Amino acid sequence: MMTKHRFGAGRAVAVAAAGFLLAGCGSAGSKAGEEPKPSASAGQAGESAEPSGSPDPKQPAESGEPGALPSAYDFTPSPDRVPKTAADARRLTRNAILGEPDWTAGMVRGTPYETAGTWTVLADSCVWSRSALPDGVLDSFTRRLDVPAQDGKGRVRGSVTVTVHKSVEAADREIKDTVQESFRCPSQELGGGQRLSGLMSLQFDQKDVRNADASLFEAGKFTGPGSDGTQDYVWSKSRIGPVTTAVSVKGAKGYETTDLLRIAAEGGAKVLYRVELELT
C-alpha cells in the first residue's frame, strides 16, 4: 500500500473511483442459475460475457433482488477444472478473454490485437518490458480493444489480460506485488513513447469485494502518441483462485474519468464472469 505522503486528496479520488468499480461490477443484472453455474456476483456481468460453447442462462438469479450484490464472495473453483498444464491454461485464457463484441458496444481491435505467452516486467528504471513466462505461470493472454475516435472524441485504448498461475499463492503474490509497483514507480514507461504518471494503487478490503477473491484498483495519468495531451488512466486487477484478470483503460479527448471507470467496470465484471464459468 502507499505511504501517507502519497494519499491525501489523491487517495480520496482513488477510493471514490474504486467504489464506482465495485458498484459497476455487480450492477448489470444479467441472469444466473446456469449449468454450470458461477457465483451470483459474477453472473451479473452480462449475458454477452459467456464464453463460446457455454450454456444459455435459463433461470432467474438466485437473489430476490435483481442486480443485488451478495454479502460475500462465495465461489470455489472445481478442482478438476483448475488448469494443471500449459495447454489447459491456454484453453481457459482463450475462452475467458473478451473480444470485440464482448466488452462494450462499438469497440474495435487495438494494435497489436493479441499478445500471448509472455510476461511483463517492471525494471528498477521503471521501464516495462516483456520476457518469457516465469516458472509459476502456465499462460498469460492479452487483447487490446479500443473505442474508436468519433463525434469529436478521441480514441480510448483498452486492454484485458487473463493469467493462469500454477497455484493460488502465486496468483495472490501477483496482486500484492502489483500494489507495490506503483509505490516503487509512480511514473512508468510503457514503450513506444507511452508514459504513465501520478500512479496510485489501492487494494480492496476483502469484505468489500463481491466478484473475486481479491481485487485492486490503480489510477493515474497517461501520455503518448495520439493521446492529444495528458489523459486519465484507470486499471484494475482481480483474482479468482489461481487466475488473475487485468483491465486497463487509457483516456482520450472528450472523456471524463467516470466514462473510463464505467468501461473498466464493465470489462472487469465480464471477464471475471467468464473465468468463473471456466472454473465451474
ChimeraX commands (.cxc) that place a marker at each C-alpha (Angstrom):
marker #1 position 0.00,0.00,0.00 radius 0.5
marker #1 position 1.01,3.64,-0.32 radius 0.5
marker #1 position 2.75,5.58,2.39 radius 0.5
marker #1 position 0.97,8.56,3.91 radius 0.5
marker #1 position 2.56,11.22,1.72 radius 0.5
marker #1 position 1.04,9.55,-1.36 radius 0.5
marker #1 position -2.53,9.74,-0.03 radius 0.5
marker #1 position -4.44,12.91,0.87 radius 0.5
marker #1 position -6.73,14.27,-1.86 radius 0.5
marker #1 position -5.36,11.84,-4.42 radius 0.5
marker #1 position -6.28,8.91,-2.23 radius 0.5
marker #1 position -9.81,10.23,-1.85 radius 0.5
marker #1 position -10.19,10.25,-5.62 radius 0.5
marker #1 position -8.83,6.70,-5.84 radius 0.5
marker #1 position -11.20,5.47,-3.13 radius 0.5
marker #1 position -14.20,7.06,-4.84 radius 0.5
marker #1 position -13.21,5.58,-8.17 radius 0.5
marker #1 position -12.67,2.18,-6.61 radius 0.5
marker #1 position -16.18,2.36,-5.17 radius 0.5
marker #1 position -17.52,3.08,-8.65 radius 0.5
marker #1 position -15.76,-0.01,-9.99 radius 0.5
marker #1 position -17.08,-2.19,-7.19 radius 0.5
marker #1 position -20.62,-0.99,-7.78 radius 0.5
marker #1 position -20.30,-1.38,-11.54 radius 0.5
marker #1 position -19.10,-4.97,-11.26 radius 0.5
marker #1 position -22.40,-6.14,-9.88 radius 0.5
marker #1 position -25.00,-3.85,-11.39 radius 0.5
marker #1 position -25.56,-5.24,-14.87 radius 0.5
marker #1 position -28.27,-7.57,-13.62 radius 0.5
marker #1 position -27.89,-10.50,-16.03 radius 0.5
marker #1 position -29.26,-13.95,-15.39 radius 0.5
marker #1 position -27.59,-16.62,-13.30 radius 0.5
marker #1 position -28.70,-20.16,-12.47 radius 0.5
marker #1 position -26.75,-21.77,-15.30 radius 0.5
marker #1 position -25.38,-25.27,-15.56 radius 0.5
marker #1 position -22.52,-24.93,-14.81 radius 0.5
marker #1 position -23.40,-22.03,-12.54 radius 0.5
marker #1 position -20.98,-19.30,-11.40 radius 0.5
marker #1 position -21.48,-17.35,-8.21 radius 0.5
marker #1 position -24.32,-14.85,-8.03 radius 0.5
marker #1 position -21.95,-11.89,-8.16 radius 0.5
marker #1 position -20.19,-12.92,-11.35 radius 0.5
marker #1 position -23.47,-13.83,-13.00 radius 0.5
marker #1 position -24.38,-10.17,-13.01 radius 0.5
marker #1 position -21.67,-9.36,-15.50 radius 0.5
marker #1 position -23.98,-9.67,-18.51 radius 0.5
marker #1 position -25.10,-12.41,-20.87 radius 0.5
marker #1 position -22.62,-11.30,-23.53 radius 0.5
marker #1 position -19.82,-12.35,-21.20 radius 0.5
marker #1 position -20.43,-16.07,-21.78 radius 0.5
marker #1 position -17.62,-17.96,-23.47 radius 0.5
marker #1 position -18.48,-19.74,-26.69 radius 0.5
marker #1 position -19.99,-23.13,-26.07 radius 0.5
marker #1 position -21.28,-22.32,-22.59 radius 0.5
marker #1 position -24.98,-22.99,-21.91 radius 0.5
marker #1 position -27.51,-20.18,-22.19 radius 0.5
marker #1 position -28.96,-18.86,-18.93 radius 0.5
marker #1 position -32.45,-20.28,-18.31 radius 0.5
marker #1 position -33.17,-19.48,-14.68 radius 0.5
marker #1 position -33.62,-16.18,-12.83 radius 0.5
marker #1 position -30.91,-15.06,-10.45 radius 0.5
marker #1 position -31.00,-16.71,-7.02 radius 0.5
marker #1 position -31.11,-13.37,-5.26 radius 0.5
marker #1 position -34.57,-11.97,-4.60 radius 0.5
marker #1 position -33.38,-8.53,-5.71 radius 0.5
marker #1 position -32.43,-8.24,-9.41 radius 0.5
marker #1 position -28.89,-6.94,-9.62 radius 0.5
marker #1 position -28.34,-7.23,-5.86 radius 0.5
marker #1 position -24.83,-7.98,-4.68 radius 0.5
marker #1 position -24.21,-10.94,-2.35 radius 0.5
marker #1 position -22.93,-10.22,1.14 radius 0.5
marker #1 position -19.66,-12.03,0.43 radius 0.5
marker #1 position -17.84,-13.78,-2.39 radius 0.5
marker #1 position -18.66,-17.48,-2.18 radius 0.5
marker #1 position -17.24,-19.16,-5.30 radius 0.5
marker #1 position -14.87,-22.13,-5.06 radius 0.5
marker #1 position -13.25,-23.46,-8.27 radius 0.5
marker #1 position -13.90,-27.10,-9.09 radius 0.5
marker #1 position -10.56,-28.92,-8.60 radius 0.5
marker #1 position -10.93,-30.80,-11.89 radius 0.5
marker #1 position -11.49,-27.52,-13.76 radius 0.5
marker #1 position -8.37,-25.76,-12.48 radius 0.5
marker #1 position -5.69,-25.87,-15.22 radius 0.5
marker #1 position -2.71,-28.05,-14.40 radius 0.5
marker #1 position -0.90,-27.89,-17.74 radius 0.5
marker #1 position 0.01,-25.11,-20.14 radius 0.5
marker #1 position -2.44,-26.48,-22.70 radius 0.5
marker #1 position -5.29,-26.41,-20.17 radius 0.5
marker #1 position -4.32,-22.87,-19.20 radius 0.5
marker #1 position -4.35,-21.72,-22.82 radius 0.5
marker #1 position -7.87,-23.05,-23.26 radius 0.5
marker #1 position -9.02,-21.12,-20.22 radius 0.5
marker #1 position -7.37,-17.84,-21.19 radius 0.5
marker #1 position -8.76,-18.00,-24.76 radius 0.5
marker #1 position -12.27,-18.83,-23.57 radius 0.5
marker #1 position -12.30,-16.19,-20.83 radius 0.5
marker #1 position -10.74,-13.30,-22.78 radius 0.5
marker #1 position -13.01,-10.61,-24.22 radius 0.5
marker #1 position -13.36,-9.98,-27.95 radius 0.5
marker #1 position -14.76,-7.09,-29.94 radius 0.5
marker #1 position -18.47,-7.86,-29.31 radius 0.5
marker #1 position -17.96,-8.83,-25.68 radius 0.5
marker #1 position -16.82,-5.73,-23.80 radius 0.5
marker #1 position -18.79,-2.60,-24.69 radius 0.5
marker #1 position -20.65,-1.52,-27.81 radius 0.5
marker #1 position -18.59,-0.22,-30.72 radius 0.5
marker #1 position -15.19,-1.48,-29.64 radius 0.5
marker #1 position -12.63,-2.36,-32.33 radius 0.5
marker #1 position -9.30,-4.18,-32.33 radius 0.5
marker #1 position -6.32,-2.31,-30.94 radius 0.5
marker #1 position -2.72,-2.64,-32.11 radius 0.5
marker #1 position -1.27,-5.13,-31.52 radius 0.5
marker #1 position -4.51,-7.01,-31.01 radius 0.5
marker #1 position -3.14,-10.02,-29.13 radius 0.5
marker #1 position -0.07,-10.82,-27.05 radius 0.5
marker #1 position 0.38,-14.38,-25.82 radius 0.5
marker #1 position 2.82,-16.41,-23.77 radius 0.5
marker #1 position 4.90,-13.54,-22.38 radius 0.5
marker #1 position 5.24,-11.74,-19.06 radius 0.5
marker #1 position 5.60,-8.02,-18.34 radius 0.5
marker #1 position 8.44,-6.94,-16.07 radius 0.5
marker #1 position 8.91,-3.53,-14.44 radius 0.5
marker #1 position 12.65,-2.85,-14.19 radius 0.5
marker #1 position 14.35,-0.77,-11.50 radius 0.5
marker #1 position 14.42,2.00,-14.11 radius 0.5
marker #1 position 10.57,1.95,-14.09 radius 0.5
marker #1 position 10.51,0.87,-17.75 radius 0.5
marker #1 position 8.25,-2.04,-18.73 radius 0.5
marker #1 position 9.49,-4.88,-20.92 radius 0.5
marker #1 position 8.35,-8.37,-21.88 radius 0.5
marker #1 position 10.05,-11.64,-21.02 radius 0.5
marker #1 position 9.30,-15.35,-21.07 radius 0.5
marker #1 position 6.66,-16.64,-18.68 radius 0.5
marker #1 position 8.09,-17.28,-15.20 radius 0.5
marker #1 position 8.06,-20.81,-13.82 radius 0.5
marker #1 position 4.96,-20.19,-11.72 radius 0.5
marker #1 position 2.78,-19.07,-14.66 radius 0.5
marker #1 position 1.10,-21.54,-17.03 radius 0.5
marker #1 position -0.21,-18.95,-19.50 radius 0.5
marker #1 position -0.96,-15.26,-19.96 radius 0.5
marker #1 position -3.02,-13.78,-22.79 radius 0.5
marker #1 position -3.79,-10.14,-23.61 radius 0.5
marker #1 position -6.16,-8.48,-26.05 radius 0.5
marker #1 position -6.37,-4.78,-26.85 radius 0.5
marker #1 position -9.76,-3.31,-27.65 radius 0.5
marker #1 position -10.40,0.38,-28.35 radius 0.5
marker #1 position -13.35,2.72,-28.51 radius 0.5
marker #1 position -12.66,4.46,-31.85 radius 0.5
marker #1 position -12.47,8.22,-32.24 radius 0.5
marker #1 position -15.89,9.63,-33.13 radius 0.5
marker #1 position -18.18,12.60,-32.56 radius 0.5
marker #1 position -15.27,14.88,-31.67 radius 0.5
marker #1 position -13.89,12.45,-29.09 radius 0.5
marker #1 position -10.51,10.73,-29.18 radius 0.5
marker #1 position -9.67,7.02,-29.26 radius 0.5
marker #1 position -9.92,5.23,-25.90 radius 0.5
marker #1 position -7.43,2.38,-25.61 radius 0.5
marker #1 position -8.35,-0.65,-23.54 radius 0.5
marker #1 position -6.72,-3.95,-22.76 radius 0.5
marker #1 position -7.71,-7.13,-20.93 radius 0.5
marker #1 position -5.36,-9.84,-19.68 radius 0.5
marker #1 position -6.06,-13.30,-18.26 radius 0.5
marker #1 position -3.25,-15.14,-16.48 radius 0.5
marker #1 position -3.22,-18.67,-15.05 radius 0.5
marker #1 position -0.77,-19.41,-12.25 radius 0.5
marker #1 position 0.28,-22.81,-11.00 radius 0.5
marker #1 position -1.00,-22.02,-7.50 radius 0.5
marker #1 position -3.35,-19.70,-5.65 radius 0.5
marker #1 position -0.38,-18.44,-3.64 radius 0.5
marker #1 position 1.47,-17.37,-6.79 radius 0.5
marker #1 position -1.61,-15.56,-8.12 radius 0.5
marker #1 position -2.09,-13.78,-4.81 radius 0.5
marker #1 position 1.56,-12.73,-4.86 radius 0.5
marker #1 position 0.95,-11.09,-8.25 radius 0.5
marker #1 position -1.81,-8.98,-6.70 radius 0.5
marker #1 position 0.35,-7.90,-3.77 radius 0.5
marker #1 position 3.38,-7.17,-5.96 radius 0.5
marker #1 position 1.27,-5.01,-8.27 radius 0.5
marker #1 position 0.24,-2.72,-5.42 radius 0.5
marker #1 position 3.89,-2.18,-4.54 radius 0.5
marker #1 position 4.87,-1.36,-8.12 radius 0.5
marker #1 position 3.01,1.94,-8.17 radius 0.5
marker #1 position 4.72,2.89,-4.90 radius 0.5
marker #1 position 8.13,1.97,-6.31 radius 0.5
marker #1 position 7.45,3.58,-9.69 radius 0.5
marker #1 position 4.73,6.28,-9.61 radius 0.5
marker #1 position 5.89,7.15,-13.14 radius 0.5
marker #1 position 6.36,4.32,-15.66 radius 0.5
marker #1 position 7.49,4.00,-19.27 radius 0.5
marker #1 position 5.37,1.62,-21.36 radius 0.5
marker #1 position 7.46,1.79,-24.54 radius 0.5
marker #1 position 6.68,3.45,-27.85 radius 0.5
marker #1 position 6.63,6.87,-26.22 radius 0.5
marker #1 position 3.80,5.96,-23.82 radius 0.5
marker #1 position 4.12,7.09,-20.22 radius 0.5
marker #1 position 2.11,6.75,-17.01 radius 0.5
marker #1 position 2.50,9.22,-14.15 radius 0.5
marker #1 position 0.99,10.01,-10.76 radius 0.5
marker #1 position 0.08,6.37,-10.21 radius 0.5
marker #1 position -1.71,5.30,-7.04 radius 0.5
marker #1 position -2.84,1.76,-6.23 radius 0.5
marker #1 position -5.39,0.65,-3.67 radius 0.5
marker #1 position -6.12,-2.97,-2.77 radius 0.5
marker #1 position -9.71,-3.51,-1.71 radius 0.5
marker #1 position -10.53,-4.94,1.70 radius 0.5
marker #1 position -11.81,-8.46,1.04 radius 0.5
marker #1 position -15.11,-7.71,2.78 radius 0.5
marker #1 position -15.79,-5.12,0.07 radius 0.5
marker #1 position -15.11,-7.45,-2.88 radius 0.5
marker #1 position -18.16,-9.20,-4.31 radius 0.5
marker #1 position -16.97,-10.87,-7.52 radius 0.5
marker #1 position -13.43,-12.13,-6.83 radius 0.5
marker #1 position -11.11,-13.45,-4.14 radius 0.5
marker #1 position -9.04,-10.26,-4.32 radius 0.5
marker #1 position -9.11,-7.01,-6.30 radius 0.5
marker #1 position -7.11,-3.81,-6.62 radius 0.5
marker #1 position -7.52,-0.51,-8.44 radius 0.5
marker #1 position -4.95,1.86,-9.92 radius 0.5
marker #1 position -5.33,5.36,-11.34 radius 0.5
marker #1 position -3.02,7.95,-12.85 radius 0.5
marker #1 position -2.30,9.93,-16.00 radius 0.5
marker #1 position -1.35,8.77,-19.48 radius 0.5
marker #1 position 0.51,10.46,-22.31 radius 0.5
marker #1 position 1.73,9.08,-25.62 radius 0.5
marker #1 position 1.48,9.25,-29.40 radius 0.5
marker #1 position -2.07,10.15,-30.38 radius 0.5
marker #1 position -3.18,10.84,-26.80 radius 0.5
marker #1 position -3.86,14.54,-27.55 radius 0.5
marker #1 position -2.21,15.62,-24.32 radius 0.5
marker #1 position -2.42,14.20,-20.81 radius 0.5
marker #1 position -5.37,11.86,-20.23 radius 0.5
marker #1 position -6.75,9.89,-17.32 radius 0.5
marker #1 position -5.80,6.25,-16.89 radius 0.5
marker #1 position -7.59,3.57,-14.83 radius 0.5
marker #1 position -6.66,-0.05,-14.25 radius 0.5
marker #1 position -7.95,-2.92,-12.15 radius 0.5
marker #1 position -6.70,-6.41,-11.36 radius 0.5
marker #1 position -8.57,-9.27,-9.70 radius 0.5
marker #1 position -8.02,-12.88,-8.70 radius 0.5
marker #1 position -10.27,-15.94,-8.69 radius 0.5
marker #1 position -8.36,-18.95,-7.38 radius 0.5
marker #1 position -5.12,-19.25,-9.39 radius 0.5
marker #1 position -6.39,-16.99,-12.20 radius 0.5
marker #1 position -5.84,-13.24,-12.38 radius 0.5
marker #1 position -7.54,-10.76,-14.69 radius 0.5
marker #1 position -6.46,-7.21,-15.52 radius 0.5
marker #1 position -8.33,-4.45,-17.35 radius 0.5
marker #1 position -6.79,-1.11,-18.31 radius 0.5
marker #1 position -8.39,1.91,-19.95 radius 0.5
marker #1 position -6.40,4.88,-21.29 radius 0.5
marker #1 position -8.48,8.01,-21.72 radius 0.5
marker #1 position -8.90,10.34,-24.66 radius 0.5
marker #1 position -10.17,13.81,-25.53 radius 0.5
marker #1 position -13.83,14.22,-24.62 radius 0.5
marker #1 position -13.96,11.50,-21.95 radius 0.5
marker #1 position -14.43,12.08,-18.22 radius 0.5
marker #1 position -12.90,9.82,-15.57 radius 0.5
marker #1 position -16.36,8.40,-14.86 radius 0.5
marker #1 position -16.63,7.31,-18.51 radius 0.5
marker #1 position -13.38,5.37,-18.22 radius 0.5
marker #1 position -14.42,3.82,-14.91 radius 0.5
marker #1 position -17.66,2.65,-16.47 radius 0.5
marker #1 position -15.79,1.00,-19.34 radius 0.5
marker #1 position -13.31,-0.61,-16.95 radius 0.5
marker #1 position -16.04,-1.86,-14.60 radius 0.5
marker #1 position -17.96,-3.45,-17.46 radius 0.5
marker #1 position -14.90,-5.20,-18.87 radius 0.5
marker #1 position -13.69,-6.33,-15.46 radius 0.5
marker #1 position -17.05,-7.81,-14.49 radius 0.5
marker #1 position -17.46,-9.68,-17.76 radius 0.5
marker #1 position -14.02,-11.27,-17.80 radius 0.5
marker #1 position -14.39,-12.41,-14.17 radius 0.5
marker #1 position -17.74,-13.96,-15.05 radius 0.5
marker #1 position -16.14,-15.89,-17.88 radius 0.5
marker #1 position -13.30,-17.06,-15.64 radius 0.5
marker #1 position -15.87,-18.44,-13.19 radius 0.5
marker #1 position -17.60,-20.34,-15.96 radius 0.5
marker #1 position -14.27,-21.90,-16.92 radius 0.5
marker #1 position -13.58,-22.92,-13.33 radius 0.5
marker #1 position -17.05,-24.34,-12.61 radius 0.5
marker link #1:1,2 radius 0.2
marker link #1:2,3 radius 0.2
marker link #1:3,4 radius 0.2
marker link #1:4,5 radius 0.2
marker link #1:5,6 radius 0.2
marker link #1:6,7 radius 0.2
marker link #1:7,8 radius 0.2
marker link #1:8,9 radius 0.2
marker link #1:9,10 radius 0.2
marker link #1:10,11 radius 0.2
marker link #1:11,12 radius 0.2
marker link #1:12,13 radius 0.2
marker link #1:13,14 radius 0.2
marker link #1:14,15 radius 0.2
marker link #1:15,16 radius 0.2
marker link #1:16,17 radius 0.2
marker link #1:17,18 radius 0.2
marker link #1:18,19 radius 0.2
marker link #1:19,20 radius 0.2
marker link #1:20,21 radius 0.2
marker link #1:21,22 radius 0.2
marker link #1:22,23 radius 0.2
marker link #1:23,24 radius 0.2
marker link #1:24,25 radius 0.2
marker link #1:25,26 radius 0.2
marker link #1:26,27 radius 0.2
marker link #1:27,28 radius 0.2
marker link #1:28,29 radius 0.2
marker link #1:29,30 radius 0.2
marker link #1:30,31 radius 0.2
marker link #1:31,32 radius 0.2
marker link #1:32,33 radius 0.2
marker link #1:33,34 radius 0.2
marker link #1:34,35 radius 0.2
marker link #1:35,36 radius 0.2
marker link #1:36,37 radius 0.2
marker link #1:37,38 radius 0.2
marker link #1:38,39 radius 0.2
marker link #1:39,40 radius 0.2
marker link #1:40,41 radius 0.2
marker link #1:41,42 radius 0.2
marker link #1:42,43 radius 0.2
marker link #1:43,44 radius 0.2
marker link #1:44,45 radius 0.2
marker link #1:45,46 radius 0.2
marker link #1:46,47 radius 0.2
marker link #1:47,48 radius 0.2
marker link #1:48,49 radius 0.2
marker link #1:49,50 radius 0.2
marker link #1:50,51 radius 0.2
marker link #1:51,52 radius 0.2
marker link #1:52,53 radius 0.2
marker link #1:53,54 radius 0.2
marker link #1:54,55 radius 0.2
marker link #1:55,56 radius 0.2
marker link #1:56,57 radius 0.2
marker link #1:57,58 radius 0.2
marker link #1:58,59 radius 0.2
marker link #1:59,60 radius 0.2
marker link #1:60,61 radius 0.2
marker link #1:61,62 radius 0.2
marker link #1:62,63 radius 0.2
marker link #1:63,64 radius 0.2
marker link #1:64,65 radius 0.2
marker link #1:65,66 radius 0.2
marker link #1:66,67 radius 0.2
marker link #1:67,68 radius 0.2
marker link #1:68,69 radius 0.2
marker link #1:69,70 radius 0.2
marker link #1:70,71 radius 0.2
marker link #1:71,72 radius 0.2
marker link #1:72,73 radius 0.2
marker link #1:73,74 radius 0.2
marker link #1:74,75 radius 0.2
marker link #1:75,76 radius 0.2
marker link #1:76,77 radius 0.2
marker link #1:77,78 radius 0.2
marker link #1:78,79 radius 0.2
marker link #1:79,80 radius 0.2
marker link #1:80,81 radius 0.2
marker link #1:81,82 radius 0.2
marker link #1:82,83 radius 0.2
marker link #1:83,84 radius 0.2
marker link #1:84,85 radius 0.2
marker link #1:85,86 radius 0.2
marker link #1:86,87 radius 0.2
marker link #1:87,88 radius 0.2
marker link #1:88,89 radius 0.2
marker link #1:89,90 radius 0.2
marker link #1:90,91 radius 0.2
marker link #1:91,92 radius 0.2
marker link #1:92,93 radius 0.2
marker link #1:93,94 radius 0.2
marker link #1:94,95 radius 0.2
marker link #1:95,96 radius 0.2
marker link #1:96,97 radius 0.2
marker link #1:97,98 radius 0.2
marker link #1:98,99 radius 0.2
marker link #1:99,100 radius 0.2
marker link #1:100,101 radius 0.2
marker link #1:101,102 radius 0.2
marker link #1:102,103 radius 0.2
marker link #1:103,104 radius 0.2
marker link #1:104,105 radius 0.2
marker link #1:105,106 radius 0.2
marker link #1:106,107 radius 0.2
marker link #1:107,108 radius 0.2
marker link #1:108,109 radius 0.2
marker link #1:109,110 radius 0.2
marker link #1:110,111 radius 0.2
marker link #1:111,112 radius 0.2
marker link #1:112,113 radius 0.2
marker link #1:113,114 radius 0.2
marker link #1:114,115 radius 0.2
marker link #1:115,116 radius 0.2
marker link #1:116,117 radius 0.2
marker link #1:117,118 radius 0.2
marker link #1:118,119 radius 0.2
marker link #1:119,120 radius 0.2
marker link #1:120,121 radius 0.2
marker link #1:121,122 radius 0.2
marker link #1:122,123 radius 0.2
marker link #1:123,124 radius 0.2
marker link #1:124,125 radius 0.2
marker link #1:125,126 radius 0.2
marker link #1:126,127 radius 0.2
marker link #1:127,128 radius 0.2
marker link #1:128,129 radius 0.2
marker link #1:129,130 radius 0.2
marker link #1:130,131 radius 0.2
marker link #1:131,132 radius 0.2
marker link #1:132,133 radius 0.2
marker link #1:133,134 radius 0.2
marker link #1:134,135 radius 0.2
marker link #1:135,136 radius 0.2
marker link #1:136,137 radius 0.2
marker link #1:137,138 radius 0.2
marker link #1:138,139 radius 0.2
marker link #1:139,140 radius 0.2
marker link #1:140,141 radius 0.2
marker link #1:141,142 radius 0.2
marker link #1:142,143 radius 0.2
marker link #1:143,144 radius 0.2
marker link #1:144,145 radius 0.2
marker link #1:145,146 radius 0.2
marker link #1:146,147 radius 0.2
marker link #1:147,148 radius 0.2
marker link #1:148,149 radius 0.2
marker link #1:149,150 radius 0.2
marker link #1:150,151 radius 0.2
marker link #1:151,152 radius 0.2
marker link #1:152,153 radius 0.2
marker link #1:153,154 radius 0.2
marker link #1:154,155 radius 0.2
marker link #1:155,156 radius 0.2
marker link #1:156,157 radius 0.2
marker link #1:157,158 radius 0.2
marker link #1:158,159 radius 0.2
marker link #1:159,160 radius 0.2
marker link #1:160,161 radius 0.2
marker link #1:161,162 radius 0.2
marker link #1:162,163 radius 0.2
marker link #1:163,164 radius 0.2
marker link #1:164,165 radius 0.2
marker link #1:165,166 radius 0.2
marker link #1:166,167 radius 0.2
marker link #1:167,168 radius 0.2
marker link #1:168,169 radius 0.2
marker link #1:169,170 radius 0.2
marker link #1:170,171 radius 0.2
marker link #1:171,172 radius 0.2
marker link #1:172,173 radius 0.2
marker link #1:173,174 radius 0.2
marker link #1:174,175 radius 0.2
marker link #1:175,176 radius 0.2
marker link #1:176,177 radius 0.2
marker link #1:177,178 radius 0.2
marker link #1:178,179 radius 0.2
marker link #1:179,180 radius 0.2
marker link #1:180,181 radius 0.2
marker link #1:181,182 radius 0.2
marker link #1:182,183 radius 0.2
marker link #1:183,184 radius 0.2
marker link #1:184,185 radius 0.2
marker link #1:185,186 radius 0.2
marker link #1:186,187 radius 0.2
marker link #1:187,188 radius 0.2
marker link #1:188,189 radius 0.2
marker link #1:189,190 radius 0.2
marker link #1:190,191 radius 0.2
marker link #1:191,192 radius 0.2
marker link #1:192,193 radius 0.2
marker link #1:193,194 radius 0.2
marker link #1:194,195 radius 0.2
marker link #1:195,196 radius 0.2
marker link #1:196,197 radius 0.2
marker link #1:197,198 radius 0.2
marker link #1:198,199 radius 0.2
marker link #1:199,200 radius 0.2
marker link #1:200,201 radius 0.2
marker link #1:201,202 radius 0.2
marker link #1:202,203 radius 0.2
marker link #1:203,204 radius 0.2
marker link #1:204,205 radius 0.2
marker link #1:205,206 radius 0.2
marker link #1:206,207 radius 0.2
marker link #1:207,208 radius 0.2
marker link #1:208,209 radius 0.2
marker link #1:209,210 radius 0.2
marker link #1:210,211 radius 0.2
marker link #1:211,212 radius 0.2
marker link #1:212,213 radius 0.2
marker link #1:213,214 radius 0.2
marker link #1:214,215 radius 0.2
marker link #1:215,216 radius 0.2
marker link #1:216,217 radius 0.2
marker link #1:217,218 radius 0.2
marker link #1:218,219 radius 0.2
marker link #1:219,220 radius 0.2
marker link #1:220,221 radius 0.2
marker link #1:221,222 radius 0.2
marker link #1:222,223 radius 0.2
marker link #1:223,224 radius 0.2
marker link #1:224,225 radius 0.2
marker link #1:225,226 radius 0.2
marker link #1:226,227 radius 0.2
marker link #1:227,228 radius 0.2
marker link #1:228,229 radius 0.2
marker link #1:229,230 radius 0.2
marker link #1:230,231 radius 0.2
marker link #1:231,232 radius 0.2
marker link #1:232,233 radius 0.2
marker link #1:233,234 radius 0.2
marker link #1:234,235 radius 0.2
marker link #1:235,236 radius 0.2
marker link #1:236,237 radius 0.2
marker link #1:237,238 radius 0.2
marker link #1:238,239 radius 0.2
marker link #1:239,240 radius 0.2
marker link #1:240,241 radius 0.2
marker link #1:241,242 radius 0.2
marker link #1:242,243 radius 0.2
marker link #1:243,244 radius 0.2
marker link #1:244,245 radius 0.2
marker link #1:245,246 radius 0.2
marker link #1:246,247 radius 0.2
marker link #1:247,248 radius 0.2
marker link #1:248,249 radius 0.2
marker link #1:249,250 radius 0.2
marker link #1:250,251 radius 0.2
marker link #1:251,252 radius 0.2
marker link #1:252,253 radius 0.2
marker link #1:253,254 radius 0.2
marker link #1:254,255 radius 0.2
marker link #1:255,256 radius 0.2
marker link #1:256,257 radius 0.2
marker link #1:257,258 radius 0.2
marker link #1:258,259 radius 0.2
marker link #1:259,260 radius 0.2
marker link #1:260,261 radius 0.2
marker link #1:261,262 radius 0.2
marker link #1:262,263 radius 0.2
marker link #1:263,264 radius 0.2
marker link #1:264,265 radius 0.2
marker link #1:265,266 radius 0.2
marker link #1:266,267 radius 0.2
marker link #1:267,268 radius 0.2
marker link #1:268,269 radius 0.2
marker link #1:269,270 radius 0.2
marker link #1:270,271 radius 0.2
marker link #1:271,272 radius 0.2
marker link #1:272,273 radius 0.2
marker link #1:273,274 radius 0.2
marker link #1:274,275 radius 0.2
marker link #1:275,276 radius 0.2
marker link #1:276,277 radius 0.2
marker link #1:277,278 radius 0.2
marker link #1:278,279 radius 0.2
marker link #1:279,280 radius 0.2
view
